[in-house]
Amino acid sequence: MRRLLLLVAATAAALAATAGTALSQDAKMSFFVTSAGSGKGGDLGGLKGADAHCASLAEAAGAAGKTWHAYLSTSTEDARDRIGKGPWFNAKGEKIADDVASLHSDANGITKQTALTEKGKTVNGRGDTPNRHDMLTGSKPDGTKIADQTCGDWTMSGAEGAAMMGHHDRTGLDDSAAAKSWNSSHASRGGCGQEALEGTGGDGLFYCFATD
């Protein structure tokens, strides 16, 4: 009986340590790729809806208590001005960037292996089925807005409009800077609907950053 009690105590201690590590990672997480989009293509309910989606996913993953903003530009706002000052870390505690300047430089740490979801999972990239590497941003490489490439400020889901997207896996059809860009690779083709986004290698996913 004594040995059994000791074994139970040891197991409980190990589980507590593991849980503590998970909670520590969750508490540190300040960047993730949404595990799911709105399901309505580029219609995210505007910035308010996109931010709420980030917050909801983070809370469900156990990372509540932070202010989350979607990395999205609109006709009046630049994505780079929405995400706080940094630094930012993924669900595994890996640093993505120290600040806004490094995030928008070649020094950022965004790759397929580090651009994880709020659950700490990798997202399909080029070569996977289905390919989901197109991330909605509406932004230029420096994080500023691009006119008419924000799906009507993230309220459109039909055949009209377009969205600028980046590749979270830094991989495209060639070795150009655009193909390797995490936030400004190409515009959607065929509009802002879910099928149009899926047709070019996306799923209506986007980046979320903690601003505090």
DRENDO-1510 file (C-alpha; in Angstrom, 1 decimal, always signed):
<recs>
REC; n; res; u; v; w
REC; 1; MET; +0.0; +0.0; +0.0 .
REC; 2; ARG; +2.8; +2.4; +0.9 .
REC; 3; ARG; +4.5; +1.8; -2.4 .
REC; 4; LEU; +1.2; +2.4; -4.2 .
REC; 5; LEU; +0.7; +5.7; -2.4 .
REC; 6; LEU; +4.2; +6.8; -3.2 .
REC; 7; LEU; +3.7; +5.9; -6.9 .
REC; 8; VAL; +0.4; +7.9; -7.0 .
REC; 9; ALA; +2.1; +10.9; -5.4 .
REC; 10; ALA; +5.0; +10.8; -7.8 .
REC; 11; THR; +2.6; +10.6; -10.8 .
REC; 12; ALA; +0.6; +13.5; -9.5 .
REC; 13; ALA; +3.8; +15.6; -9.1 .
REC; 14; ALA; +4.9; +14.8; -12.6 .
REC; 15; LEU; +1.5; +15.7; -14.0 .
REC; 16; ALA; +1.5; +19.0; -12.0 .
REC; 17; ALA; +5.0; +19.8; -13.4 .
REC; 18; THR; +3.8; +19.1; -16.9 .
REC; 19; ALA; +0.7; +21.2; -16.4 .
REC; 20; GLY; +2.8; +24.0; -15.0 .
REC; 21; THR; +5.0; +24.0; -18.2 .
REC; 22; ALA; +1.9; +24.1; -20.4 .
REC; 23; LEU; +0.4; +27.0; -18.5 .
REC; 24; SER; +3.8; +28.8; -18.6 .
REC; 25; GLN; +3.8; +28.4; -22.4 .
REC; 26; ASP; +0.3; +29.6; -22.7 .
REC; 27; ALA; +1.0; +32.6; -20.5 .
REC; 28; LYS; +3.9; +33.5; -22.7 .
REC; 29; MET; +2.2; +33.0; -26.0 .
REC; 30; SER; +1.6; +36.3; -27.8 .
REC; 31; PHE; +1.4; +35.3; -31.4 .
REC; 32; PHE; -0.4; +32.6; -33.3 .
REC; 33; VAL; -2.0; +31.7; -36.6 .
REC; 34; THR; -5.8; +31.1; -36.3 .
REC; 35; SER; -6.6; +27.4; -36.4 .
REC; 36; ALA; -9.8; +28.3; -38.3 .
REC; 37; GLY; -11.1; +31.3; -40.2 .
REC; 38; SER; -14.5; +32.8; -40.2 .
REC; 39; GLY; -15.8; +30.3; -42.8 .
REC; 40; LYS; -17.0; +33.3; -44.8 .
REC; 41; GLY; -13.8; +34.0; -46.7 .
REC; 42; GLY; -12.7; +37.6; -46.3 .
REC; 43; ASP; -15.8; +38.6; -44.3 .
REC; 44; LEU; -14.4; +38.6; -40.8 .
REC; 45; GLY; -16.9; +41.0; -39.4 .
REC; 46; GLY; -14.5; +43.9; -39.9 .
REC; 47; LEU; -11.5; +44.4; -37.5 .
REC; 48; LYS; -13.8; +44.1; -34.5 .
REC; 49; GLY; -14.9; +40.7; -35.6 .
REC; 50; ALA; -11.4; +39.6; -36.4 .
REC; 51; ASP; -10.0; +40.7; -33.1 .
REC; 52; ALA; -12.8; +38.9; -31.3 .
REC; 53; HIS; -12.0; +35.8; -33.2 .
REC; 54; CYS; -8.4; +36.0; -32.0 .
REC; 55; ALA; -9.5; +36.5; -28.4 .
REC; 56; SER; -12.0; +33.6; -28.6 .
REC; 57; LEU; -9.4; +31.2; -29.9 .
REC; 58; ALA; -6.8; +32.3; -27.4 .
REC; 59; GLU; -9.2; +31.9; -24.5 .
REC; 60; ALA; -10.3; +28.4; -25.7 .
REC; 61; ALA; -6.6; +27.4; -25.8 .
REC; 62; GLY; -6.1; +28.7; -22.2 .
REC; 63; ALA; -4.3; +31.9; -23.0 .
REC; 64; ALA; -6.9; +34.4; -21.8 .
REC; 65; GLY; -6.1; +37.7; -20.0 .
REC; 66; LYS; -4.5; +39.5; -22.9 .
REC; 67; THR; -5.7; +41.9; -25.6 .
REC; 68; TRP; -5.5; +40.2; -29.0 .
REC; 69; HIS; -5.5; +42.0; -32.3 .
REC; 70; ALA; -5.6; +40.5; -35.8 .
REC; 71; TYR; -2.7; +41.5; -38.1 .
REC; 72; LEU; -4.9; +43.1; -40.7 .
REC; 73; SER; -4.7; +46.4; -42.5 .
REC; 74; THR; -7.8; +48.4; -43.6 .
REC; 75; SER; -8.4; +51.4; -45.8 .
REC; 76; THR; -7.7; +53.6; -42.7 .
REC; 77; GLU; -5.4; +51.5; -40.5 .
REC; 78; ASP; -2.1; +49.8; -40.9 .
REC; 79; ALA; -1.6; +46.3; -39.5 .
REC; 80; ARG; +1.8; +47.2; -38.0 .
REC; 81; ASP; +0.1; +49.8; -35.8 .
REC; 82; ARG; -2.4; +47.3; -34.3 .
REC; 83; ILE; -0.2; +44.7; -32.7 .
REC; 84; GLY; +1.7; +46.4; -29.8 .
REC; 85; LYS; +5.4; +46.8; -29.4 .
REC; 86; GLY; +6.6; +43.1; -28.9 .
REC; 87; PRO; +8.4; +40.9; -28.2 .
REC; 88; TRP; +6.1; +38.1; -29.4 .
REC; 89; PHE; +6.3; +34.4; -28.8 .
REC; 90; ASN; +4.5; +31.4; -30.2 .
REC; 91; ALA; +2.7; +28.7; -28.3 .
REC; 92; LYS; +6.0; +26.9; -27.7 .
REC; 93; GLY; +7.7; +29.9; -26.3 .
REC; 94; GLU; +9.8; +30.5; -29.4 .
REC; 95; LYS; +10.5; +34.1; -30.2 .
REC; 96; ILE; +8.9; +35.5; -33.4 .
REC; 97; ALA; +10.3; +39.0; -33.2 .
REC; 98; ASP; +11.5; +41.5; -30.7 .
REC; 99; ASP; +9.6; +44.5; -32.0 .
REC; 100; VAL; +7.7; +45.9; -35.0 .
REC; 101; ALA; +10.9; +46.8; -36.9 .
REC; 102; SER; +12.4; +43.3; -36.6 .
REC; 103; LEU; +9.0; +41.7; -37.4 .
REC; 104; HIS; +9.1; +43.5; -40.7 .
REC; 105; SER; +12.7; +42.7; -41.5 .
REC; 106; ASP; +14.5; +39.5; -42.5 .
REC; 107; ALA; +15.3; +39.0; -38.9 .
REC; 108; ASN; +11.8; +37.8; -37.9 .
REC; 109; GLY; +11.3; +34.2; -36.9 .
REC; 110; ILE; +8.2; +33.3; -38.9 .
REC; 111; THR; +8.5; +29.9; -40.6 .
REC; 112; LYS; +6.2; +27.0; -41.1 .
REC; 113; GLN; +7.7; +25.4; -38.0 .
REC; 114; THR; +7.2; +28.5; -35.8 .
REC; 115; ALA; +3.9; +30.0; -37.2 .
REC; 116; LEU; +1.8; +27.8; -35.0 .
REC; 117; THR; -1.8; +27.9; -34.2 .
REC; 118; GLU; -3.1; +28.9; -30.7 .
REC; 119; LYS; -3.1; +25.1; -30.0 .
REC; 120; GLY; +0.6; +24.8; -30.8 .
REC; 121; LYS; -0.1; +23.0; -34.1 .
REC; 122; THR; +1.6; +23.5; -37.4 .
REC; 123; VAL; -0.5; +24.8; -40.4 .
REC; 124; ASN; -0.4; +23.1; -43.8 .
REC; 125; GLY; +1.9; +24.7; -46.3 .
REC; 126; ARG; +2.9; +24.4; -49.9 .
REC; 127; GLY; +3.2; +20.7; -50.7 .
REC; 128; ASP; +0.6; +19.6; -48.1 .
REC; 129; THR; -3.0; +18.7; -48.8 .
REC; 130; PRO; -4.8; +21.0; -48.5 .
REC; 131; ASN; -2.4; +23.9; -48.7 .
REC; 132; ARG; -3.5; +26.6; -46.2 .
REC; 133; HIS; -0.4; +28.9; -46.3 .
REC; 134; ASP; -2.2; +32.0; -47.5 .
REC; 135; MET; -2.7; +34.4; -44.6 .
REC; 136; LEU; -5.0; +37.3; -44.9 .
REC; 137; THR; -3.2; +40.6; -44.2 .
REC; 138; GLY; -4.2; +43.4; -46.7 .
REC; 139; SER; -0.7; +44.7; -46.2 .
REC; 140; LYS; +2.5; +45.7; -47.9 .
REC; 141; PRO; +5.8; +44.1; -46.7 .
REC; 142; ASP; +6.3; +46.9; -44.3 .
REC; 143; GLY; +2.9; +46.3; -42.7 .
REC; 144; THR; +1.1; +49.3; -44.2 .
REC; 145; LYS; -2.2; +49.1; -46.0 .
REC; 146; ILE; -2.8; +48.3; -49.7 .
REC; 147; ALA; -5.7; +50.1; -51.2 .
REC; 148; ASP; -8.5; +47.9; -52.4 .
REC; 149; GLN; -6.9; +44.6; -51.1 .
REC; 150; THR; -8.7; +44.3; -47.8 .
REC; 151; CYS; -12.0; +42.6; -48.9 .
REC; 152; GLY; -13.9; +45.8; -48.2 .
REC; 153; ASP; -12.2; +46.2; -44.8 .
REC; 154; TRP; -12.9; +42.5; -44.0 .
REC; 155; THR; -16.6; +42.6; -44.6 .
REC; 156; MET; -16.8; +41.0; -48.1 .
REC; 157; SER; -17.2; +37.3; -49.0 .
REC; 158; GLY; -18.4; +37.3; -52.6 .
REC; 159; ALA; -16.9; +37.3; -56.0 .
REC; 160; GLU; -15.9; +41.0; -55.8 .
REC; 161; GLY; -12.9; +42.5; -54.0 .
REC; 162; ALA; -9.5; +41.0; -53.2 .
REC; 163; ALA; -7.2; +40.5; -50.2 .
REC; 164; MET; -3.5; +40.7; -50.0 .
REC; 165; MET; -2.1; +37.6; -48.4 .
REC; 166; GLY; +1.3; +36.3; -47.1 .
REC; 167; HIS; +2.8; +32.9; -46.9 .
REC; 168; HIS; +3.3; +31.6; -43.4 .
REC; 169; ASP; +5.7; +28.9; -44.7 .
REC; 170; ARG; +7.7; +31.4; -46.7 .
REC; 171; THR; +7.4; +29.3; -49.8 .
REC; 172; GLY; +5.8; +30.0; -53.2 .
REC; 173; LEU; +6.0; +29.3; -56.8 .
REC; 174; ASP; +9.5; +30.7; -57.1 .
REC; 175; ASP; +12.3; +32.2; -55.1 .
REC; 176; SER; +11.1; +35.8; -55.4 .
REC; 177; ALA; +10.9; +38.0; -52.3 .
REC; 178; ALA; +7.1; +38.1; -52.7 .
REC; 179; ALA; +6.8; +34.3; -52.7 .
REC; 180; LYS; +8.8; +34.1; -49.5 .
REC; 181; SER; +6.9; +37.0; -47.8 .
REC; 182; TRP; +5.0; +36.1; -44.6 .
REC; 183; ASN; +2.7; +39.1; -45.0 .
REC; 184; SER; +2.6; +40.3; -48.7 .
REC; 185; SER; +2.9; +37.6; -51.3 .
REC; 186; HIS; -0.1; +38.0; -53.7 .
REC; 187; ALA; -3.7; +39.1; -53.9 .
REC; 188; SER; -6.6; +36.6; -53.8 .
REC; 189; ARG; -8.0; +35.7; -57.2 .
REC; 190; GLY; -11.7; +35.4; -57.9 .
REC; 191; GLY; -12.9; +37.6; -55.1 .
REC; 192; CYS; -13.2; +37.3; -51.3 .
REC; 193; GLY; -15.3; +34.2; -51.0 .
REC; 194; GLN; -14.2; +31.1; -49.1 .
REC; 195; GLU; -13.9; +29.1; -52.3 .
REC; 196; ALA; -11.7; +31.8; -53.9 .
REC; 197; LEU; -9.3; +31.8; -51.0 .
REC; 198; GLU; -9.1; +28.0; -50.9 .
REC; 199; GLY; -8.5; +28.0; -54.6 .
REC; 200; THR; -5.2; +29.9; -54.3 .
REC; 201; GLY; -3.9; +27.9; -51.3 .
REC; 202; GLY; -5.6; +29.4; -48.3 .
REC; 203; ASP; -8.4; +29.0; -45.8 .
REC; 204; GLY; -9.2; +32.5; -44.6 .
REC; 205; LEU; -6.6; +32.2; -41.8 .
REC; 206; PHE; -4.7; +35.2; -40.3 .
REC; 207; TYR; -2.2; +36.2; -37.7 .
REC; 208; CYS; -3.0; +37.2; -34.2 .
REC; 209; PHE; -0.8; +39.3; -31.9 .
REC; 210; ALA; -1.1; +40.2; -28.2 .
REC; 211; THR; -0.8; +43.9; -27.8 .
REC; 212; ASP; +0.2; +43.8; -24.1 .
</recs>
